[in-house]
Amino acid sequence: MKRYLYTIMLMMMLLMVPRQEAWAASVIEVGTKLEETIKVISQSPFYLDYQDGKTRLHDPSNQSTVVIDFPGNLTTHSSGDEGSYGGVRSWIASLDRQEWIAVPQYDQPLIRVQRDGTTSRIDSLESPHRADLVSYDASRDVMLWRDSYKNEWALTDLKGTVKRTYPLISGQRLILGTNLDELIAFNTSDKSITHLSLETGEELGKTTFPNESLSIDFESKTDRLFMKGSNHLYVYDFATRTIQTLNLNRQIHYDITSLVYHDGLYYGVTFDDSMVTIDLTENRITETSLRTRNTNSEFDLIENGYFVQDDQWLLPIERFGQKPKEMYTWLKATGNSEEGHTWLNHAYQLMTTITTVDGTEHKVPVAELPTDVTQVESAQSFAEGYTIPSFDQSFSTKVSFAMLDHWKSYKPVKQLPLQIDTSFEYGAVGEITGMTAPNATVYLSCEKASFATCSSPVQADETGRFTLSSGIIEGNQTIELYVSDAWDYRQATEASVKKKFILGQPVINNPTKVLTDTRIEGVSIQTEPHAKVEVRQLNSKTAFEVREVQADEHGVAQLTTYRSDQPWSYRIFFRVLGQERPYEMVYVTKDYPMPSFTWTKLPKTGDTTITVYNDKLDPMLAVSRNGRAESAKRLTKGLNVITLKEPLREGQTIKLVASFRPELTQTLEKKVTSDTPKVLTVKDVLLTSTSATFMLAHDPNTDINFISNGVVLYTRVVGTNRYHISAKPGTTVMIESSYGSKKKTLTYKLPSATIPSVTLTDEQTKRVGKTLPNATVTLKNGSKVIATTKSNASGSYTLTFSRPRAGTKLYFEAKSGIHRDAKSVVVKSGIRPTISTGTIRSTTKSVAVRTNVPYGTLYVYNGSKLVAKKSIGSTTTNLYIGTQRRGTKLTFKVVTPANRTNQTTKSVY
């Protein structure tokens, strides 16, 4: 037997440990592997299997199994018995979930199967050709048939007596309701759903559904119809006759093949092997793929909460997310071995990574998997716990777990040393140095491996020293270094551990000043006098140049110069030697001719920008005003906007000078002129008793003045186009908008009005005051209007409102056209009331009660007995108390609307 031939396959089973079973139940749900393959009866709690010549009926929710007293195999479409029933064409469950019917392939009576396994025969609906049974309910003694020969639907009892027939209409489907004594007609032609009485056949109601192509699924347990469109799922409830719309959110691309209701949720399996969970309460749809890589599994659902895979694995439906979906095996080092390979003469343990349907990865030793669903086949002898104390030969292993398996080969690799000397503190590097085995090949892998930014493999010298050099190895990426005797690391027989390094992208707080960066000018920078600079120039994906240049006495370092053989564009990485700084980069992309640019808008008074159109590359533009420098900007091709320090004034001279070099210069010069303003209107006026705030519409950057009686008023800008002046109501002002000598004016008279301040307390429900005449007066709490009225021609108004709380900030506004009287007011707390009265005698019938507030309610008590009560309308209230006995003590109490109280007690003389 040769050493590396896998001719011996060892079958090993894991020991059963109680904690393993607990782990499986809590982390991964493998379910139960059934004795035989099964047949699920749709829309029922049953499934069938065939064992020892008998068909058995199972109800997993009740954990019951009965043998069906029928001699044939009721689980298959074909029994092979041509002289008998010939197998089952379809399985139809009763809507009461207590029995089901097997429809034979041949023209034989239907087989009715009870929950206890007893059977009986039912004849098909009489017709020249056998009609198709669509649905039935044994508890209601009703069956629904589809007779294609007679072109009709038929309702019968279980004895075959026809109760009613309906024409077979193209595009229409009849559905027998479960919880309603109704027949539902679903018509895709006119997009209607019609309810028909099961007893009389009369129409009970009609509903329309969305006009789009739909796939239909009926869940009979809850009488709901699921209609899937391109973007939405429409759910029709037979009982309420309403449609609930759910957004698919790009889910459920394929039709649902099985649909059940369980514990408040709907579960569906799609044609492309996904589980769909529908929560109508939360209006949410979730789709999860069940598909396993490289396998073709089949999935089905059983009512009362069960999920079936490959007709043999039974799982609780609510734990389908914990079902194993994918698995691969690997070896985990048990000593100090490093990751990357399985190293020669090192110890390992056989591991598996199991991914469940919910996407969770579980890394588990094979020895800890449940033994009843785990099997290992291998040419390698394992020690306890599936460990390999010494790994020096190649071998293959197959691990089977529940419905999954994985085969993999392992080989030992001789580990080589790898030491890196280069620091990656500052991100990008030009070369990497280190040590490894003599003459070994060192590989470098970069995330960014284009334009001479990653080195080719190099061979170490006889001492093991190596240098990986490139144009630049850029920052902001992860690189990997490893030694290997094969280009493909996985095929190596000798290799080092892969070393990963993260090259950051440090922030350069004080970047080096770049003076020129064009192809013709070359790249130059401003640095320290006579400083030495390392330059790495990347010309193509493979070509690069490395050189060292020295700055002149002014600190200008010319990194590149023009050469005709240079590419049109290239990148320059540079760093000043002797300084702890990262590489900086300049990207050269432009050449240039003579500058060429024009005015696109002549300079006008009030302008805050200058706009020019640049035809050629990126010259530097210098702007001066009256001979003084204003701003400078490097132009880009096309339209350029230069922002000025302040608006232009009439008569100023603006000079523009664009240049690449002194000999390549173009100059434009213009005097600033003015245009007459075009727009000046009043949009809004906010009035107080002493001031007015105007909202104007006017040309941009004009000078705005307000003049009254020939005097220019002090104007304060309080917002965009908003101006505040001191002016009483009734004042006439002239508004002036000007660009230099060009002006536009407007005379405006403020309305005459009395505009006092507004105060409110939490005792008030009415406000009487003065404001603008004929104005709409509102009182708001935030955006909520709490009172509104109209002032009269003299500005008087009365506002009635609910009593506000103290501390509430209310907004008062009176608006008449564009004029406003607006202010905010904070509701104050009302004062504490006081109460007093004069002497009360036994002959007194009425008494004058004095309070310091003109509101509230007066109460008079003799002990606990209420003697009198009256609302307060002024600070003195006459109150009838009747005659009282001498010596009686009367308590006078005042209560305000805000429930502030005070009282006094008086004796009757």
Secondary structure, DSSP 4 states (H G I P E B T S, - for coil): --TT-----EEE-PPP-HHHHHHHHHH----EE-SS--EE-TTSS-EEEEETTEEEEEETTTTEEEE-S-SS-TTSS--S-TTTT-SEEEEEE-TTSSEEEEEESSS--EEEEETTS-EEEEPPPPSSSPPEEEEEEGGGTEEEEEETTTTEEEEE-TT--EEEEEE--TTEEEEE-SSSSEEEEEETTTTEEEEEETTT--EEEEEE--SS--EEEEETTTTEEEEE-SSEEEEEETTTTEEEEEE-SS---S-EEEEEEETTEEEEEETTSEEEEEETTTTEEEEEE-PPTT----EEEETTTEEEETTTEEEEGGGGGGSEEEEEEEEEESSSPPTTS-BTTEEEEEEEEEEETTS-EEEEEGGGS-GGGEEEEESSPPBTTTEEEEE-S-EEEEEEETTEEEEEEE--BEE--EEE----TTS-EEEEEEEESTT-EEEEEESS--SS-SPPPEE--TTSEEEEEEEEE-SSEEEEEEEBSSSSGGG-SEEPPPEEEEE-----SSPPEEEEEETTTEEEEE-STT-EEEEEEE-SSS-EEEEEEE--TTSEEE-----TTS-SSEEEEEEETTS----EEEEE-----S--EEESS--BTT--EEEEEE-SS--EEEEEETTEEEEEEE--SEEEEEE-SS---TT-EEEEEEEEETTEEEEEEEE-B------EEEEEEEE-SSEEEEEEEE-TT-EEEEEETTEEPP-EEEETTEEEEE--TT-EEEEEEEETTEEEEEEEEPPP--------BTT-SEEEEE-STT-EEEEEETTEEEEEEE--TTSEEEEE-PPPPTT-EEEEEEEETTEEEEEEEEPBPPPPP-EEE--B-TT--EEEEEESSS-SEEEEEETTEEEEEEE-SSSEEEEE-----TT-EEEEEEE-TT--EEEEEEEB-
